[in-house]
Every structure is written in structure tokens, then in C-alpha cells.
Amino acid sequence: MIAIQDLHHVYRDGPTAHAALRGVSVEVAAGEFLALLGPSGCGKTTLLRCIAGLAEPESGTIRIDGETVYSGRERINVPARARDIGMVFQSYAIWPHMTVAQNAAFPLPYRRPELTAAEVREHTDEVLRLVHLETLADRPAPALSGGQQQRLALARALISKPKVLLLDEPLSNLDARLREEMRFELRGLTRRLGVTTILVTHEQAEALSLADVVAVMDEGRFMQISSPRELYERPQTEFIAGFVGRANLVPADVVEAFGGTDGRIVVATPFGIVECATRRPRSAGERAMLAVPPEAFALKAPDDAAEGTVEGVAFLGDATDLVVRVAELTLVVKVPTSQAPALGERVAVCITSGSCMLLG
């Protein structure tokens, strides 16, 4: 559905230039949900704007449903209005002088000029029912809550039945509880409609819970593109391990040589002997860093454990995050709240889970 090849984009300010995209390539299948995840300034919103036609790259190609909408070599740059996309901006961009129904229907005269007034009303009623705003059709848009405005922006993006839906941090203005509720609504809606979707976010929980595929970006490049589970359990670099899931980096020594790829291997760590995943052959005695998720640790295990001190406690409800200092290492450990020690308590720490990844 969407194919991006070797895309470059540069921001220029007089004599200075900043490369926002450095040769990114990715394909998104029809009906697939892709999340662009990364820190601020990594290029994810720039990429979304290039797909939408709101920014013109330096070079590369963008194809939507087989049609070339941008090509630096062929000098093709289809305007945004002709790209058959719907977009939800971070600010929602709701027209304050219009009602809910008028906001939702706004794109139709431009995208579907053949529709009669009755057909426009029919399409508007349909899309408002889809986002559960049908009873608020005549309400002034500024009178909506944050969650309702987000759903209205989504309705406006979907009313013309676009091939592609682009979402630029659409949940960032909502409070924590509403953001979680809207994640479920948004994922269910895109699945029911089967619309190809690209989401920009810097929140890992959004990316992992919403997307079929997650592309992690940093400094204008893709660092890893994989399923949410693989990204969390098998990060490829220290950057990804730290950015996704707050993985702890622990020194490890390979116990036995391993000649395969993408398999299992045994390593020795300060917290015991651990079986972990590896992506390349390893030699006995080789030293590397092991990415250990917070939930892969256990406390007060007498064997293969190292003692440390609890330096921080964060209550999360049914789970508690601990900051544990073990010699020179500072670990983030997640445990059930019923097992959480007190601040300053001495604890024994070991690695119990096999969901660890040997990096490098």
C-alpha cells in the first residue's frame, strides 16, 4: 500500500542545514498499522508530513497504492489534496466556528464534490456514529471535551474514506486515563475499517499497543523495524534497549561457542547464568552487553543472586518499579506490589526470565 524508498529531507536556515531524514525506506501493507516511534527531533513527524504532501523531500520516492506521489528523480510531487489521505494533527485543528457535524463534513465538498446535500448528511451521520458523536452533531465544536475533539478530528479524517490514515501524536493532549481508553477505541476502529494507518508517537506504550509493526527512529534513520513483541524482547542496539521497555544493560560473558543465528545462547552475568537470544554467532569467552527487561529480575533468590540496595520505589498499582543499586550497576526492577521491599532495604537480585537479548 505505501512504499517509501531512500527518502532524504533537509531543513535549511540560511547557510546552515539539518538532515531530518537520512535515506529512510519502509513498506506498509494494505490494512497494516505502522507506528513511528522515537525521541523528539528524530524525524518521525517530518516523514509523516512528507507522506501527506505537506513537506517536499530532497530525494527518494513515495508510492501510495501503486501510484507515485513523490519522486525526486522524476520530479513528481502530487499535492496533498490529491493524495487520498486523511490526517489527524496533534492539535486536532477543529474549526471553532462550526458545529460537530460541520467539522466532520468539511472535507466532502473538496474530496467528493459529486455528492448531493442529502448524501453529505448521510455520510456525516455515518461517520459520527462510528466515533460515537451522533448525539452531539449540532453542538458547537469548542464545547466538546478533549476526548470528544480527538474523535471529531478522527471522524473528519475518515469521512471521505481515504486509503491512508496519518496520525500525528493524536493522544498527546489527553489525560492518562482517557489516553488509555482512546488507544483501545482507535485500534478497534482502524481494524474494523481496515484502513492503512501510520502513527507518530514518542510514547512506547502507544506504539506497542496500537501497531502491527513499529519502526524506531533516531537522527533521521530507522534503527529497527519489527513487531511490537520482537522489538520489546529482542532489541538490536543499546539505544533501542534503553528507549523501548527501559531495558537494563548488564555485562555478560558467553559460556559456550554458538555458530547459528537468531538462536539461544548461555551467558554468565553478575546475576547468574542466563539463557538469552542472540542474532549472530558467538565465541566462548566473548564479552557483550545483555539487555534485561525490568520484569526479568526477581528478588530474594538465594542462588545465583547479587545483593543490592533499594534506592527508589515507584508504586504503579498492581506492580512496583524499584531502582536497585548493585555494585556499580543501577537497575530498574519491576515486581508485584505484594513483594515490593521498602526504600533502603537490602535485597538479592537474580535474572529469572529468558526474555533477554545479547547486544552487539
C-alpha positions in Angstrom: 0.0 0.0 0.0 2.7 2.5 1.0 6.3 2.2 -0.3 9.0 4.6 0.7 12.5 4.3 -0.7 15.7 6.1 0.2 13.9 9.3 1.3 16.0 12.3 2.2 14.9 15.6 3.7 16.9 18.6 4.8 15.8 21.7 6.7 17.8 24.8 5.7 18.2 28.0 7.6 20.4 30.3 5.6 23.9 28.7 5.4 23.1 26.0 7.9 21.3 22.7 7.1 19.9 19.9 9.2 19.3 16.5 7.7 15.9 15.4 9.1 15.6 12.2 7.0 18.7 10.2 6.0 17.7 7.6 3.4 14.7 6.0 5.1 12.9 3.1 3.4 9.9 1.2 4.6 6.8 -0.6 3.2 3.4 -0.7 4.8 0.9 -3.4 3.7 -2.7 -2.7 3.0 -4.7 -2.5 6.3 -1.5 -2.5 8.4 -0.9 -0.2 11.3 2.7 1.2 11.5 3.9 3.2 14.4 6.9 5.6 14.0 8.5 5.7 17.4 11.4 7.8 18.6 12.6 10.8 20.7 11.7 14.4 19.8 13.6 15.6 16.7 14.3 12.1 15.3 12.4 12.8 12.0 9.2 10.9 12.5 6.8 13.9 12.1 8.9 15.1 9.1 8.4 11.6 7.5 4.6 11.8 8.1 4.4 15.3 6.6 6.3 14.0 3.5 3.8 11.2 3.1 1.0 13.7 3.4 2.5 16.1 0.9 2.9 18.9 3.5 6.7 18.8 3.1 8.8 18.1 0.0 11.8 15.8 0.4 15.2 16.3 -1.3 15.2 12.9 -3.0 13.7 9.4 -2.9 10.3 8.0 -3.8 6.9 7.7 -2.1 4.2 5.4 -3.6 0.6 5.0 -2.3 -1.4 2.1 -3.6 1.0 1.8 -6.5 0.8 5.5 -7.5 4.0 7.6 -7.3 3.1 10.6 -5.3 6.7 11.8 -4.9 9.8 11.1 -6.9 12.9 13.3 -6.7 14.4 11.7 -9.9 11.2 12.0 -11.9 10.3 15.4 -10.5 6.9 14.2 -9.3 5.2 15.9 -6.3 1.5 15.2 -6.1 -0.2 17.9 -3.9 -1.6 16.9 -0.5 -5.2 17.4 -1.6 -4.8 14.8 -4.4 -3.1 12.0 -2.3 -6.3 10.3 -0.9 -5.2 10.5 2.7 -6.8 11.5 6.0 -4.8 13.2 8.7 -5.3 13.9 12.4 -3.0 16.6 13.7 -1.6 16.8 17.2 -3.7 19.9 17.9 -6.8 18.3 16.3 -7.3 21.6 14.2 -11.0 21.8 15.0 -12.8 24.7 13.4 -14.2 26.7 16.4 -16.9 28.5 14.4 -18.5 25.2 13.2 -20.7 22.6 14.8 -19.6 19.0 15.2 -21.4 17.9 12.0 -20.0 20.8 10.0 -16.5 20.0 11.1 -16.9 16.3 10.2 -18.4 17.1 6.8 -15.8 19.8 5.9 -13.6 17.7 3.5 -16.5 16.3 1.5 -17.2 19.3 -0.9 -13.5 19.1 -1.9 -12.9 15.4 -1.9 -16.3 14.2 -3.1 -17.9 17.2 -5.0 -20.4 14.9 -6.7 -22.3 14.2 -3.5 -25.7 15.9 -3.0 -26.6 17.7 0.2 -28.6 14.7 1.3 -25.7 12.3 0.7 -23.3 14.6 2.6 -25.7 14.4 5.6 -25.8 10.6 5.2 -22.0 10.3 5.2 -21.7 12.7 8.1 -24.3 10.8 10.2 -22.5 7.6 9.4 -19.0 8.8 10.5 -20.3 10.4 13.7 -22.0 7.2 14.7 -18.7 5.5 14.0 -16.9 7.7 16.6 -19.9 7.8 19.0 -20.7 11.5 18.5 -24.0 11.2 16.7 -25.9 12.8 19.6 -23.6 15.8 19.5 -23.9 16.7 15.8 -25.4 20.2 16.5 -23.1 21.1 19.4 -20.5 23.9 18.8 -17.1 22.3 18.4 -15.4 24.3 21.2 -18.0 22.8 23.7 -16.5 19.3 23.3 -14.2 17.7 25.8 -10.6 16.7 24.8 -11.5 13.1 24.0 -14.6 14.2 22.0 -12.5 16.7 20.0 -10.0 13.9 19.3 -12.8 11.6 18.0 -14.2 14.5 15.9 -10.8 15.0 14.3 -10.7 11.3 13.5 -14.2 11.5 12.0 -13.2 14.3 9.7 -10.1 12.4 8.6 -12.2 9.3 7.8 -15.3 10.8 6.2 -14.0 10.6 2.7 -12.9 7.0 3.1 -9.2 7.6 2.5 -6.7 4.9 1.5 -4.3 6.0 4.2 -4.8 7.5 7.7 -2.0 9.5 9.2 -1.9 10.3 13.0 0.5 12.8 14.4 0.6 12.1 18.2 -3.2 12.3 18.3 -3.5 11.3 22.0 -0.8 13.5 23.5 -3.3 16.2 24.7 -5.4 13.8 26.7 -5.1 12.8 30.4 -3.6 9.4 31.2 -6.9 7.6 31.8 -8.6 9.0 28.7 -5.4 8.3 26.6 -5.6 4.6 27.6 -9.3 4.4 26.7 -8.7 6.1 23.4 -6.0 3.6 22.5 -8.5 0.8 22.6 -11.1 2.8 20.6 -8.6 3.8 18.0 -7.2 0.3 17.5 -10.6 -1.2 17.3 -11.8 1.4 14.8 -8.8 1.1 12.4 -9.2 -2.7 12.5 -12.9 -2.6 11.7 -12.3 -0.2 8.8 -9.2 -1.9 7.5 -7.6 1.4 6.8 -3.8 1.6 6.3 -2.6 3.7 9.3 0.7 5.4 10.2 1.0 6.8 13.8 3.7 9.1 15.0 4.4 8.9 18.8 7.2 9.1 21.3 5.2 7.0 23.8 6.3 3.4 23.7 3.0 2.2 25.3 1.1 3.7 22.4 3.3 2.2 19.7 3.4 -1.3 21.3 -0.3 -1.5 22.0 -1.6 0.0 18.7 0.7 -1.1 15.9 1.2 -4.2 13.9 4.7 -3.0 13.1 6.9 -0.5 15.0 9.7 1.5 13.3 12.1 3.1 15.8 13.8 6.2 14.5 16.8 8.2 15.7 18.6 11.1 14.0 16.6 10.6 10.8 17.2 6.9 10.3 15.3 3.7 11.1 17.1 1.8 13.8 14.8 -1.3 13.9 11.6 -2.2 12.2 9.8 -5.2 13.7 6.7 -6.4 15.5 6.0 -4.9 19.0 6.8 -8.1 20.8 10.1 -8.6 18.9 11.1 -5.0 19.4 10.5 -5.3 23.2 12.1 -8.8 23.7 14.8 -8.6 21.0 16.2 -5.0 20.7 19.1 -4.8 18.2 21.0 -1.9 19.8 21.7 -0.4 23.2 19.7 2.7 22.1 16.6 0.6 21.4 17.0 -1.4 24.5 17.1 1.8 26.6 14.3 3.6 24.7 11.8 0.7 24.4 11.0 -1.0 27.7 13.7 0.6 29.7 15.9 -2.5 29.5 18.8 -2.8 31.8 22.3 -3.2 30.3 24.2 -5.9 32.1 27.8 -7.2 31.2 27.8 -10.8 30.1 30.3 -13.4 29.0 29.5 -16.2 26.5 29.8 -19.6 28.2 29.8 -21.7 25.1 30.5 -21.1 21.4 27.4 -20.7 19.3 27.6 -20.9 15.5 23.9 -20.2 14.5 22.0 -17.0 14.0 18.9 -15.7 15.8 19.0 -18.5 18.3 19.6 -19.1 22.0 22.9 -18.9 23.9 24.1 -19.2 27.5 25.9 -16.4 29.2 27.4 -15.6 32.6 26.3 -12.4 34.4 26.8 -10.9 37.8 23.2 -12.2 38.5 23.7 -15.8 37.5 23.8 -18.0 34.4 21.2 -16.9 31.8 19.9 -18.3 28.6 19.2 -15.5 26.2 18.7 -14.7 22.5 21.4 -13.7 20.0 21.3 -12.6 16.4 24.8 -13.8 15.3 27.4 -16.4 16.0 29.3 -16.1 19.3 32.7 -17.4 20.7 33.2 -18.8 24.1 34.6 -16.1 26.4 33.2 -13.2 24.2 32.0 -10.2 26.3 28.9 -8.3 25.4 26.0 -6.4 26.9 22.8 -8.2 27.9 19.5 -6.3 27.6 17.4 -7.3 30.6 13.7 -6.0 30.9 12.7 -4.8 34.3 10.3 -7.7 34.8 13.0 -10.3 34.0 14.6 -9.8 37.5 13.5 -11.5 40.7 14.2 -10.6 44.3 15.4 -12.6 47.3 16.5 -15.6 45.3 19.4 -17.2 47.3 21.1 -18.9 44.4 22.9 -17.1 41.6 21.9 -13.7 43.1 23.8 -10.5 43.8 23.0 -8.2 46.7 22.0 -4.6 46.3 20.2 -1.7 48.0 16.7 -0.3 47.0 17.3 3.4 46.2 13.9 4.1 44.7 10.3 2.9 44.9 7.5 3.8 42.4 4.1 2.4 43.2 2.2 1.6 39.9 -0.8 -0.2 41.4 -0.5 -4.0 41.0 3.2 -3.6 40.2 6.0 -1.5 41.7 9.2 -0.2 40.0 12.3 -0.3 42.0 15.7 1.3 41.5 18.3 -1.1 42.9 22.0 -0.4 43.2 24.2 -3.5 42.8 27.9 -2.6 43.0 28.4 -0.2 40.0 25.1 -1.1 38.3 21.8 0.8 38.8 18.9 -1.4 37.8 15.2 -0.8 37.2 13.3 -3.8 38.5 9.6 -4.4 38.3 8.0 -6.7 40.9 4.4 -7.4 42.1 3.4 -4.8 44.7 2.8 -7.5 47.2 6.5 -8.4 47.0 7.9 -4.9 46.9 10.6 -4.1 49.6 10.9 -0.8 51.4 13.2 2.1 50.4 16.8 1.4 51.7 16.2 -2.3 52.2 19.0 -4.8 51.1 17.8 -7.3 48.5 19.2 -10.2 46.5 18.7 -9.9 42.7 18.8 -12.5 40.0 17.7 -12.9 36.4 14.9 -15.4 36.1 13.4 -14.8 32.6 14.8 -16.0 29.3 13.4 -12.9 27.5 16.8 -11.2 27.4 18.8 -10.2 24.3 22.6 -10.2 23.8 23.5 -7.0 22.0 26.4 -6.2 19.7 
